[in-house]
């Protein structure tokens, strides 16, 4: 698969959505069937959800922020296709295959809900407000919300300096070490967001989608942590 040049304009996520051939027809989303990654990756496929209408801020916020979170994973994975070892390139290709399609479904929902493709800010109010109203408390959510610093992006995202350092790695071995460290941290952030959406989203389809993202990224995490331990 050739490297995908991500546009930098504000409509970049809509561009990604179009790339996975989501078609709006008579109020229904006809999505391509999500392909599974190689069996060696332990793939947990995310299936296209039915069309539903929502005004719930958790559903909307999750779709917006997970799209943006996935977009950075695509950026790092595309670097890995060029600079990583064969096994890291295989992992990266699987990430591209899966997360590009997931962005398409998330952005397809947002189009149907007539919601912006990107949140107006990075404060993650959808998560903060829903958690504040909940009687339950969980340390993982407390830590995640406390680490959401306005203006610094979502927890788990790599900084511009970290991405530049990753791109500058001269050899596959050095690149792999940096890539795995950044991608593990990236997945940890996505896992918390997706698990939260699986519990607090209003729509069954969104909760099911979030559960599948959790299963998929947990499998990636097991593989990446095993490689890091072996090193």
N, C-alpha and C positions, 0 to 999 in steps of 0.2 A: 504494500500500500504506500503510495507516495505521501510525502509530508503534506499536511494540510496547512496552508497559511491562514492563520486566524486573523480576520479583519479587526481593526482597532476602533471602528466607529461604534456608536451606541447601539446599533442594530445587529451587532455581531452574533448574539445568541439566536436571533431570528434567522440569520444566515445558516447557522448550524442546524436549526430545526428544519429548514428547507432541504438541507443536504440528506436528511434521512427520509425524505419523500412522504412526509405527513400531508395528507390531502383532506381539505375540509369539504365535505359533500353533504348537503341536506342536513346540516347540524350534527353530523357524525364524523368522527376521526377514523380514517382508515389508515392504520399504521402498518409498516412492514413488520413481519414476524421477527422478533429479536433472535439473532443468531447466537448460538452458544460458543464459548471459547473452547480451545482444545481441552479434552478430558483431563489432561495432566494438570490443568489449572484448577480443577475442582469447581467448575462453573455452576453458578446458581442463576438461571435465566430470569430476567424481569420481563413479564408479559405486558402487552399493551392494555391499558385500562379502558373501561367503557366511558362514554361521554357522560359527564354529570356537570351540574351548574353549582357554583359555590361563591359565597361572599366571605367565607371564613378566612381570617387573616393567617391562621396556621397553614392551611392548604396553599394559599397564595404565596406567603413568605417562604415556605419550604421550597416550592417550585422555583421561585426566583433565586434564592440563595444557593440551592443545590445545583442549579444550572451554572451559576458563576463559579462555584467550587469545582464542578466537573471541568469547566473550561480550563482552569489552571492545570488540572491533572492531564488534560490533553496536551497542553504546552510542554509539560515535562516528559510525557510519554513520547512525543514527537522528537524531542532531543535524544531520547534513549534509542529510537530507531536508527539514529545516525551514529551514536557514540557508544552505546552499551555493548556488553557481551551478548552472545547468542541467546542465552536464557533470559537475560533482561530485555532484549529486543522482543522475544516471544511474549513476555509478560506485558510489555508496553503495547504491543499490537492488540492484545486482548483488552487492555484498558481502553484503547482508542475505539475498538469495535463496539464495546459495551456502552461506554459513557457517551459517545457521540449519539447513539440511539436514545439513551435515556434523556439527554438534553432535548432531543426532538420531541419526546413525549411530554416532558415538563413544559416546554415552550408551546406545544400544541394545546395543552390545558390552558395556559395563560391567555392564549389567543381566544379560546372559546369563552373564557371567563371575562374577557375584555379587560384584562389586567396588564400592567406594564411588564415587559420581559425582564426588567432589572429593577430591584428595589431602589427607592429614592436615596437611601443611605445604608450604611453597614452596621446599624445599631441592633439589628435582629429583634425588633420590637415584637414580632410574631411569637418568638420563643420566650422573651422576657415576660410579656403580658400574660400569656397562657400559663406560664409557670407560677407567676405571682397569684393567679386566681386559683391555682390547684392547692388542695389541702395536703398533697403528698410532697415529700422532700426526698431528693436523691443526691448524694454527694457528686456524682458525675455531672449532673445538670447544674448544680451549684457552682462547681469549678468552671464549667464551660461558660456559663453566663457571666461569672465574675471576670473571665478573661476576654470578654467581648469589649474591646476598647474602641469607642467611636473614632473613625479615621484611620484605624490600623487593620481593617479587614477582619474576616472571620477567623476564629482560631483554627490552626492547622495549615493555613495558607503560607506558602513561602514568600519571603520578601523579594523585592527586585534584586537586592544584592545577592541573596542566596541563589536566585535563578541565574544571575550572571556568573557566579562562581561555579554552578553546575555546568553551564555551557562551556566554561573555560577548562574543564578537566581534560588533560591531554591524552589519557589512555583509558581503555575500557575498564580496567580494574579500579582506577581512581574514580571514574565516572559512576560505576556501579555502586560504590560505597556511598557517595553523595546522593545518588538518585534514591537508593533504598531508604536512607535516613529521612530524606524529605518526603518520600511517598508514604512511608509508614506514618509519619506525623500528619500528613494530609488525610490519609484514610481515617486516622483516629478522630479528627474533627468531623469528617463526613459521617462516621458511624454514630457519633453522638447526635448530630442533627437528624439523621434518618431514624434513629431509635425514638427520638422525641416525637417526630412526625407520626411514627407508627402508633403512638399512644394518644396524641393530642389532636391529630387532624380530624376534620369533621367527616370527610368522605371515606367510605370503605375502600374505594379504588386507590386513594392516596395512601391510606394506611397500609394496604397490601403492597403497593409499590415500594413504600419505605421499608417494609419488612424484607422485601426481596433485595433491596440495595444493601441492607445490613448483612444479610447472608452472603451476598456476593463479595462485599469488601472484607468481611471477616475471613473468607477463604484466601483472598489475596494477602491479607495480613499474616496468616499462618505461614504461607509460602515465603513471604519476604523476611519475616523474622527468623525463619529457619535458615535462610541464606545468610543473613547477617550473623547469626550465631555460629554458623559453619566457618565464616571468615575469621 
